[in-house]
Structures are given as C-alpha cells and as structure tokens.
Amino acid sequence: MERENVCLVIGAGAGIGGTVAAKFASEGYHSHLCRRSDQDGLEKLVGDIEKSGGSASGELVNAIEENAIEDVITRVEKDIGPIEVVIYNLGAQTGMKLLSQTSYKEFEWGWKMASFGLFRVAKILCPLMVDRGKGSILVTSATAAMRGNATQHSHAAAMAGRRMLCQTFNAEFSPKGIHTSHIIIDGAVDAPDTLGKMLGEEAYQALRKEKGLGKDGLLLPDKIAETYYHLADQHRSAWTHEVDLRAYNDDPWWNTPRNIANSI
C-alpha cells in the first residue's frame, strides 16, 4: 500500500469535522475520520469522500478511554502514512447549566474532552512532527474559550484550557516547524450533528429558515472548511495562531453582553 500524507480528524461528525475531512481529501490528503458513535454516519462520510474521488478511512473511537487516541495515531502512522495535519474537533459541551446543576462528573468530562484529549494528541504526535520538521495542529474551539458565561462553568473552563494549550504548543513547537492554530467558532453552525441535536429537529429547521439557507446567518461547514485548509497551507512566515469565525450579520459573542442565566 502506498503511504499517503494524512489529515487525521478527531471528532468527525456531519458538521465541521466531516466537512473539513472532505476538504482535505479533495486537496490530495488521505483523511482518516474518528468519531465517538454512529457507525452508519461514519461510513456515509467516508463513502461520500470516496465517491468524490478522495481517499478516506474511518473508525469509531472513544477518545476518553485510556490509550485510545494514542493507539489511533500509532496505527495511522504505521499503516496509512505520516499525519501531516490533525484536526482536534471534539466538543465538550455538557449543556447550559448553573453551578448548582453542574456535577463533578460533567465538569471532569468536559476537561477530558477539551483539554486532556488535546494534550494526549500533542504528547504522541508532536515528536513525530518535529522529526519531520513540519505539521499542523488545527483546534476547533468556541466562544466559551474567550468568555465564561453564567451557564458555562464546565465548558468555559475546558475550552479556556484548550486555548492555553494551543499557546503553549506554539511557544514550544513553532520554532521546530509545527503550526498550531486555535479556531474560535463564534456563532451557530448550520449542522445536524451540532445545532440540530442541541435544538431538536423542529427548532433547528425553524432557525435555518429564519437565519440560515440563503440568508447566510449561520456558519456554513463547507465555508469553515476552507479556512481550515488555508491555515494548514499557510507559509511559515505568516502563520495564523488564532482566528475567530462568525456570520457576517452576527455580533461577536465573546465580547457582547448576553444575559443567558435568566433563561435557565
């Protein structure tokens, strides 16, 4: 089997992750898609990429299990090819809850998904990228990384940790050729695996009708994917280490006052 340059997507749902995987495959990468559940959905994403002429594979991975992330990276590097780009796209949202409603288990789960998982990826992958003198770590993040609202105790702590990890990776590994970019998705994404599951189908379709579709008031995954590919393709003399994306007609969520606690 001919070895290929790989884009590893950890958190490949039918929104940002799967769409970014398809974009990189269209540009000549082999995309390896990992998600927690839904084998049928995973196979559809891989099949759609292959039908479009791209190269892809995938597997179900419970990222918080011991050695799960490490085993995936080791296996991909051995059996498919060098991981040139990793997309860390795991969500860590436990719901909008006040402090009294947030359990220890939820808080710890958010940290494991958002911060510890990313640390584990870098721990095993960065030395391999350093040996090759190149590599990109593209990290999906959220408004909560920038602003802790009243119902975001777990999510804000987890995502802020994710942001700081990206800064420490850049401080240590940028001079060695590794580009880390923290990508703040500062708004609602028009995707069934994210907004659709959070709102429910009826409310999701109503919001799409109100703000999305031709109105472009929701972030479109295929347009987000273009930014991810651009980041991976940037010349090292002008790397972007942090960027925020939002619809043209939306306020910046991270610096606009929002009293969401009263809605709980």
Salt bridges, closest charged atoms under 4 A:
GLU4 OE2 - HIS30 ND1 3.38
GLU27 OE2 - LYS23 NZ 3.04
ASP38 OD2 - ARG35 NH2 3.57
ASP48 OD2 - LYS44 NZ 2.81
GLU59 OE2 - HIS32 NE2 2.77
GLU59 OE1 - ARG75 NH2 2.42
GLU70 OE1 - ARG120 NH2 2.87
GLU77 OE2 - ARG132 NH2 2.82
ASP79 OD1 - LYS78 NZ 3.44
GLU84 OE1 - LYS134 NZ 3.78
GLU106 OE2 - LYS97 NZ 2.11
ASP186 OD2 - ARG246 NE 2.79
ASP190 OD1 - ARG208 NE 2.82
ASP193 OD2 - ARG35 NH2 3.18
GLU226 OE2 - LYS223 NZ 3.74
GLU242 OE2 - ARG163 NE 2.64
GLU242 OE2 - HIS182 ND1 2.87
ASP244 OD2 - ARG246 NH2 2.52
